[in-house]
């Protein structure tokens, strides 16, 4: 699932999934991909669309409702995997991180997801937001947990064969970073089971493993969402959701208070009487909900890295006006954390605790639907006088916001996702 977390179906063939994958070269009659294109994309950069823009190469019109004919094909491009060619959306999709599960749901393919990286309980982060979108849901009950847990990132190669997915919405560079994996292993899965299509290191624009660096590109959250939308032939849905997002950001940016009236903000994880800081304005989709707020980062003056850790005294020296605890939905009981810090002789002196501005913050691994809610949430947490008071969150669904105080239209988003006249 990412840096923060490391701290703390039926086969369609008579043969086993492994035998079928290795022996049946025509098994994916609805997911056609050229080996030369993929191989070039893996280690030498994306082919066809050199600028990373997804292209369609079919004479049929690609819409959510249209069914491609057997002769129509279309392409989607995302580094480092390169350009993939499809003749229909994938029906079984491996997902590691929540952002890709959220994208699948947004484009009407939530039922295609067969796995998540860690415990499926983390899908509660999706449920919390979807509770406010009529008709939108995600059933995680039968999903396979990919990571074995423990101190490292361990995923059994055999799971790829057992799941027999049509597409891996996973960054191949991320898989190579797992314990015991090599580029050759990834290539075997790509050739024997299905290709990869994911980009993980755009989270904070950090370096991927060395074999993938020349082929890597960094994207915004919504650029990734656009390319995944092409995979699912949901370009219209993407455009409609992007319009909602653009309206939301325009509204926020037009009404931000003067710079000298904005609070200092610290993003943390708190565990074992230690605060693990992160920046809020740097590039990467991890900050897609905080960066638009243009608030001063309380930790900007320090050399914040993955290894950074602050004790209570250091936190009090910095003393952010507002503290956002990452993964505030389903991962951490922020209400209990807030109480623990308040009871600490030093923690209780923090301004964010004294002024009741220690909040359950957003999930850095956010897809487009999550992002809409998390942008609204962060705007209210940081600028309540401008965007309306944040009602607080102590578990369960995303808080109910009066319609007059909402920063985006839930009904419009739900209609887009369900296909009920939203596009």
C-alpha positions as CSV (number, residue, x, y, z in Angstrom):
1,X,0.0,0.0,0.0
2,X,2.9,2.4,0.3
3,X,5.5,3.9,2.5
4,X,3.3,4.8,5.4
5,X,1.9,1.3,5.6
6,X,5.2,-0.4,5.6
7,X,5.7,1.2,8.9
8,X,3.3,-0.1,10.7
9,X,-12.9,-16.3,-8.6
10,X,-13.3,-19.5,-10.5
11,X,-10.9,-20.5,-13.4
12,X,-12.4,-20.5,-16.9
13,X,-10.3,-23.5,-18.1
14,X,-10.1,-27.2,-17.3
15,X,-6.4,-26.8,-16.7
16,X,-5.0,-25.1,-13.6
17,X,-4.6,-21.3,-13.9
18,X,-0.8,-21.7,-14.2
19,X,-1.1,-24.4,-16.9
20,X,-3.7,-22.4,-18.8
21,X,-1.7,-19.2,-18.6
22,X,1.5,-20.8,-19.9
23,X,-0.1,-23.0,-22.5
24,X,-3.1,-21.1,-24.0
25,X,-1.9,-18.3,-26.1
26,X,-5.4,-17.3,-27.3
27,X,-7.0,-17.3,-23.8
28,X,-7.4,-13.6,-23.6
29,X,-9.5,-13.1,-26.7
30,X,-10.9,-9.9,-25.4
31,X,-7.6,-8.4,-24.2
32,X,-5.2,-8.3,-27.1
33,X,-1.7,-6.9,-26.5
34,X,1.4,-6.9,-28.6
35,X,4.5,-8.4,-27.0
36,X,6.8,-6.0,-28.8
37,X,4.8,-3.0,-27.6
38,X,4.8,-4.2,-24.0
39,X,8.5,-5.2,-24.0
40,X,9.4,-1.8,-25.4
41,X,7.2,0.0,-22.9
42,X,8.7,-1.9,-20.0
43,X,12.3,-0.9,-20.2
44,X,12.5,1.7,-23.0
45,X,9.6,4.0,-22.4
46,X,6.0,4.2,-23.7
47,X,5.4,3.5,-27.4
48,X,2.9,5.2,-29.7
49,X,1.9,8.1,-27.4
50,X,5.3,9.5,-26.5
51,X,3.8,12.3,-24.4
52,X,1.9,9.8,-22.3
53,X,-1.5,10.7,-23.7
54,X,-3.9,7.7,-24.2
55,X,-4.9,7.2,-27.8
56,X,-7.8,5.3,-29.4
57,X,-7.2,3.3,-32.5
58,X,-10.7,2.1,-33.4
59,X,-13.2,3.2,-35.9
60,X,-16.0,2.6,-33.4
61,X,-17.0,5.3,-31.0
62,X,-15.7,4.6,-27.4
63,X,-18.4,5.3,-24.9
64,X,-19.5,3.7,-21.6
65,X,-22.5,2.2,-23.2
66,X,-21.1,1.0,-26.5
67,X,-19.9,-2.6,-26.9
68,X,-16.9,-3.0,-29.1
69,X,-17.1,-5.3,-32.1
70,X,-14.8,-8.2,-32.4
71,X,-12.6,-6.2,-34.9
72,X,-12.4,-3.0,-33.0
73,X,-9.4,-2.2,-30.8
74,X,-8.3,0.7,-28.7
75,X,-5.1,1.7,-26.8
76,X,-4.2,3.0,-23.4
77,X,-0.8,4.3,-22.4
78,X,0.7,4.6,-18.9
79,X,4.4,4.6,-18.0
80,X,6.2,2.4,-17.2
81,X,4.1,-0.4,-18.8
82,X,3.8,1.4,-22.1
83,X,0.9,1.1,-24.5
84,X,-1.6,-1.7,-24.3
85,X,-4.1,-2.7,-26.9
86,X,-7.6,-3.8,-26.0
87,X,-10.6,-5.0,-27.8
88,X,-12.9,-4.8,-24.7
89,X,-12.5,-3.7,-21.0
90,X,-11.0,-6.3,-18.7
91,X,-13.4,-8.4,-16.7
92,X,-11.1,-9.5,-13.9
93,X,-8.6,-7.0,-12.5
94,X,-5.9,-7.2,-9.9
95,X,-5.6,-4.1,-7.7
96,X,-3.0,-3.4,-5.1
97,X,-3.7,0.2,-4.0
98,X,-7.1,1.8,-3.3
99,X,-6.7,4.5,-5.9
100,X,-7.2,1.9,-8.6
101,X,-10.1,0.3,-6.9
102,X,-11.7,3.7,-6.7
103,X,-11.1,4.3,-10.4
104,X,-12.7,0.9,-11.2
105,X,-15.8,1.8,-9.2
106,X,-15.9,5.3,-10.8
107,X,-15.9,3.7,-14.3
108,X,-18.5,1.1,-13.5
109,X,-16.1,-1.8,-13.1
110,X,-15.9,-2.2,-9.3
111,X,-17.1,-5.8,-9.7
112,X,-14.1,-6.6,-11.9
113,X,-11.7,-6.0,-8.9
114,X,-10.5,-9.3,-7.4
115,X,-7.9,-8.2,-4.9
116,X,-6.3,-5.5,-2.7
117,X,-2.8,-5.2,-1.4
118,X,-3.5,-5.5,2.3
119,X,-6.5,-6.5,4.4
120,X,-9.8,-5.9,2.7
121,X,-10.9,-4.0,5.8
122,X,-9.1,-1.0,4.2
123,X,-11.9,-0.9,1.7
124,X,-13.8,0.8,4.5
125,X,-12.1,3.9,3.3
126,X,-14.1,3.6,0.1
127,X,-17.3,2.7,1.9
128,X,-17.1,5.9,4.0
129,X,-17.2,8.1,0.9
130,X,-19.6,6.0,-1.2
131,X,-22.2,6.1,1.6
132,X,-22.8,9.7,0.4
133,X,-23.2,8.6,-3.3
134,X,-26.6,7.1,-3.9
135,X,-26.3,3.8,-5.7
136,X,-22.5,3.6,-5.5
137,X,-20.9,0.7,-3.5
138,X,-17.9,-1.6,-3.5
139,X,-18.2,-5.2,-2.3
140,X,-14.8,-6.2,-0.8
141,X,-16.0,-9.4,0.9
142,X,-14.5,-11.8,-1.6
143,X,-11.4,-9.9,-2.5
144,X,-8.0,-11.7,-2.1
145,X,-5.4,-10.0,0.2
146,X,-2.2,-9.9,-1.9
147,X,0.4,-8.9,0.8
148,X,1.3,-11.5,3.4
149,X,1.9,-8.7,5.9
150,X,4.8,-8.7,8.4
151,X,7.8,-6.4,8.3
152,X,8.2,-6.4,4.5
153,X,6.2,-6.3,1.3
154,X,5.7,-10.0,0.4
155,X,3.4,-11.1,-2.4
156,X,3.4,-14.7,-3.5
157,X,3.9,-15.0,-7.3
158,X,1.5,-17.9,-7.4
159,X,-1.3,-15.5,-6.5
160,X,-1.0,-13.9,-9.9
161,X,-1.7,-17.3,-11.6
162,X,-4.4,-18.3,-9.2
163,X,-6.3,-15.0,-9.7
164,X,-5.9,-15.4,-13.4
165,X,-6.6,-11.7,-14.0
166,X,-7.2,-10.0,-17.4
167,X,-5.2,-7.0,-16.3
168,X,-3.0,-6.0,-13.4
169,X,-3.8,-2.5,-12.3
170,X,-0.5,-2.5,-10.5
171,X,2.8,-0.7,-11.2
172,X,5.3,-3.3,-12.4
173,X,8.0,-1.2,-10.7
174,X,6.2,-1.5,-7.4
175,X,6.1,-5.3,-7.8
176,X,9.9,-5.4,-8.4
177,X,10.3,-3.6,-5.0
178,X,8.6,-6.5,-3.2
179,X,10.7,-9.1,-1.4
180,X,12.1,-11.7,-3.7
181,X,10.8,-10.2,-7.0
182,X,12.9,-9.4,-10.1
183,X,12.2,-7.9,-13.5
184,X,12.2,-11.4,-15.0
185,X,9.5,-12.4,-12.6
186,X,7.3,-9.5,-13.7
187,X,7.9,-10.2,-17.3
188,X,6.8,-13.8,-16.8
189,X,3.6,-12.7,-15.2
190,X,3.1,-10.1,-18.0
191,X,3.6,-12.7,-20.7
192,X,1.9,-15.7,-19.1
193,X,-1.1,-14.1,-17.3
194,X,-1.8,-10.5,-18.2
195,X,-0.1,-7.1,-18.6
196,X,0.5,-4.5,-15.9
197,X,-1.0,-1.0,-16.0
198,X,-0.2,1.2,-13.0
199,X,2.0,4.0,-11.8
200,X,2.8,4.1,-8.1
201,X,5.8,6.4,-7.8
202,X,3.8,9.4,-8.9
203,X,2.5,9.3,-5.3
204,X,5.4,11.5,-4.2
205,X,7.4,11.6,-7.5
206,X,10.1,9.4,-6.0
207,X,12.5,7.3,-7.8
208,X,11.3,3.8,-8.9
209,X,13.6,0.8,-8.8
210,X,16.6,1.3,-11.2
211,X,15.4,-1.0,-14.1
212,X,12.4,1.2,-14.6
213,X,13.8,4.7,-14.2
214,X,14.4,5.4,-17.9
215,X,10.8,4.4,-18.8
216,X,9.2,6.2,-15.9
217,X,7.0,9.3,-16.1
218,X,5.2,11.2,-13.3
219,X,1.5,11.9,-13.5
220,X,-1.1,13.7,-11.5
221,X,-3.9,11.8,-10.0
222,X,-6.3,12.9,-12.7
223,X,-3.9,12.1,-15.5
224,X,-3.7,8.5,-14.2
225,X,-7.5,8.5,-13.9
226,X,-7.8,9.6,-17.5
227,X,-5.6,6.7,-18.7
228,X,-7.4,4.1,-16.6
229,X,-10.7,5.5,-17.9
230,X,-9.5,4.7,-21.4
231,X,-8.8,1.1,-20.3
232,X,-12.5,0.8,-19.3
233,X,-13.8,2.7,-22.3
234,X,-15.1,5.3,-19.9
235,X,-13.7,8.4,-21.4
236,X,-17.1,10.2,-21.1
237,X,-17.3,9.4,-17.4
238,X,-13.7,10.6,-16.8
239,X,-14.5,13.9,-18.6
240,X,-17.7,14.4,-16.5
241,X,-15.9,13.7,-13.2
242,X,-13.0,15.9,-14.2
243,X,-15.5,18.7,-14.8
244,X,-16.8,18.3,-11.2
245,X,-13.3,18.4,-9.9
246,X,-12.5,21.5,-12.0
247,X,-15.5,23.3,-10.6
248,X,-14.6,22.3,-7.1
249,X,-11.0,23.6,-7.4
250,X,-12.1,26.8,-9.1
251,X,-14.5,27.5,-6.2
252,X,-11.8,26.9,-3.6
253,X,-9.0,28.8,-5.3
254,X,-11.3,31.8,-5.9
255,X,-12.2,32.0,-2.3
256,X,-9.0,31.2,-0.4
257,X,-8.3,33.7,2.4
258,X,-5.3,36.0,2.2
259,X,-2.0,34.2,2.7
260,X,-1.3,35.8,6.0
261,X,-4.6,34.5,7.3
262,X,-4.0,30.8,6.4
263,X,-3.1,28.4,9.2
264,X,0.1,26.4,9.3
265,X,-0.6,22.8,8.7
266,X,1.2,19.6,9.7
267,X,0.4,16.2,8.2
268,X,1.4,13.3,10.5
269,X,1.0,9.7,11.4
270,X,1.2,9.1,15.1
271,X,2.3,5.8,16.6
272,X,4.1,4.9,19.8
273,X,4.4,8.5,21.0
274,X,6.2,9.4,17.7
275,X,5.0,11.7,15.0
276,X,5.9,10.8,11.4
277,X,5.6,14.0,9.3
278,X,4.9,14.4,5.6
279,X,4.8,17.5,3.4
280,X,1.5,18.8,2.0
281,X,2.5,21.0,-1.0
282,X,5.0,18.9,-2.8
283,X,4.3,17.2,-6.1
284,X,2.5,13.8,-6.3
285,X,-1.0,12.5,-6.0
286,X,-0.6,11.9,-2.3
287,X,-1.1,15.7,-1.9
288,X,-3.9,16.1,-4.4
289,X,-6.3,17.0,-1.6
290,X,-3.9,19.3,0.4
291,X,-2.0,21.1,-2.3
292,X,-5.0,23.1,-3.7
293,X,-5.4,24.7,-0.2
294,X,-2.1,26.6,-0.6
295,X,-1.7,26.6,3.2
296,X,1.8,27.1,4.7
297,X,3.4,23.7,5.5
298,X,4.5,23.6,9.1
299,X,7.2,21.1,8.2
300,X,8.5,22.9,5.1
301,X,11.5,24.2,6.9
302,X,12.8,20.8,7.8
303,X,14.3,18.0,5.8
304,X,11.3,15.8,5.8
305,X,11.8,12.3,4.5
306,X,10.5,8.8,5.0
307,X,12.9,8.4,8.0
308,X,11.8,11.6,9.7
309,X,10.3,11.2,13.2
310,X,9.4,13.8,15.8
311,X,9.0,13.4,19.5
312,X,6.5,15.5,21.5
313,X,9.0,18.2,22.3
314,X,9.9,18.6,18.6
315,X,6.2,18.8,17.6
316,X,5.6,21.4,20.3
317,X,8.5,23.5,18.9
318,X,7.0,23.4,15.4
319,X,3.4,23.6,16.8
320,X,1.2,23.6,13.6
321,X,-2.1,25.5,13.9
322,X,-3.8,22.5,12.3
323,X,-2.8,18.8,12.3
324,X,-4.1,16.4,9.7
325,X,-3.6,12.7,10.7
326,X,-3.2,10.7,7.4
327,X,-5.4,7.7,6.7
328,X,-8.2,9.1,9.0
329,X,-10.7,6.8,7.4
330,X,-10.7,3.1,8.4
331,X,-6.9,2.8,9.1
332,X,-6.6,4.7,12.4
333,X,-8.9,5.6,15.2
334,X,-8.0,9.3,15.1
335,X,-10.5,10.1,17.9
336,X,-8.5,7.8,20.3
337,X,-5.2,9.2,19.0
338,X,-6.4,12.8,19.7
339,X,-7.4,11.8,23.2
340,X,-4.1,10.1,23.9
341,X,-2.1,13.1,22.7
342,X,-4.3,15.5,24.7
343,X,-3.6,13.5,27.9
344,X,0.1,13.7,27.3
345,X,1.8,16.5,29.4
346,X,3.5,17.9,26.3
347,X,1.0,16.8,23.7
348,X,-1.8,18.6,25.5
349,X,0.0,21.9,24.9
350,X,-0.1,21.6,21.1
351,X,-2.2,24.4,19.5
352,X,-4.1,21.9,17.3
353,X,-5.2,20.0,20.4
354,X,-6.0,23.1,22.5
355,X,-8.0,24.6,19.7
356,X,-9.7,21.3,18.6
357,X,-8.0,21.4,15.2
358,X,-6.5,17.9,15.2
359,X,-8.4,16.2,12.4
360,X,-8.8,12.9,10.7
361,X,-7.1,13.6,7.4
362,X,-7.2,12.1,3.9
363,X,-5.8,9.0,2.4
364,X,-2.8,9.7,0.1
365,X,-3.8,6.7,-2.0
366,X,-6.8,8.4,-3.3
367,X,-8.7,7.8,-6.5
368,X,-10.9,10.4,-8.2
369,X,-14.1,9.9,-6.1
370,X,-12.1,9.9,-2.9
371,X,-10.3,13.0,-4.0
372,X,-13.5,15.0,-4.4
373,X,-14.6,14.3,-0.9
374,X,-11.1,14.8,0.5
375,X,-10.7,18.2,-1.2
376,X,-14.0,19.3,0.3
377,X,-13.1,17.9,3.7
378,X,-9.7,19.6,3.8
379,X,-11.1,23.0,2.7
380,X,-13.5,22.9,5.6
381,X,-10.9,21.8,8.1
382,X,-8.5,24.5,7.1
383,X,-10.9,27.4,6.2
384,X,-14.2,26.9,8.1
385,X,-15.0,30.6,8.0
386,X,-14.9,30.5,4.2
387,X,-16.2,27.0,3.3
388,X,-18.3,26.1,6.3
389,X,-17.4,24.3,9.5
390,X,-16.2,20.7,9.4
391,X,-18.5,18.6,11.5
392,X,-15.8,16.2,12.6
393,X,-15.2,12.5,11.9
394,X,-14.9,9.7,14.5
395,X,-15.6,6.7,12.3
396,X,-18.3,5.4,10.0
397,X,-19.5,7.2,6.8
398,X,-18.2,10.5,5.7
399,X,-20.2,13.2,7.7
400,X,-23.5,14.3,6.3
401,X,-23.0,17.9,5.1
402,X,-26.1,20.1,4.6
403,X,-26.8,20.6,0.9
404,X,-26.2,24.3,1.1
405,X,-22.7,23.8,2.6
406,X,-21.5,21.1,0.1
407,X,-18.7,22.1,-2.2
408,X,-19.6,19.6,-5.0
409,X,-22.8,18.0,-6.2
410,X,-23.2,14.4,-4.8
411,X,-26.2,13.7,-7.0
412,X,-24.3,14.7,-10.2
413,X,-21.3,12.5,-9.2
414,X,-23.6,9.5,-8.3
415,X,-25.3,9.8,-11.7
416,X,-22.0,9.8,-13.5
417,X,-20.8,6.7,-11.7
418,X,-24.1,4.8,-12.0
419,X,-24.6,5.8,-15.6
420,X,-28.0,7.3,-14.6
421,X,-27.9,10.3,-16.8
422,X,-24.8,11.8,-15.4
423,X,-22.8,11.7,-18.7
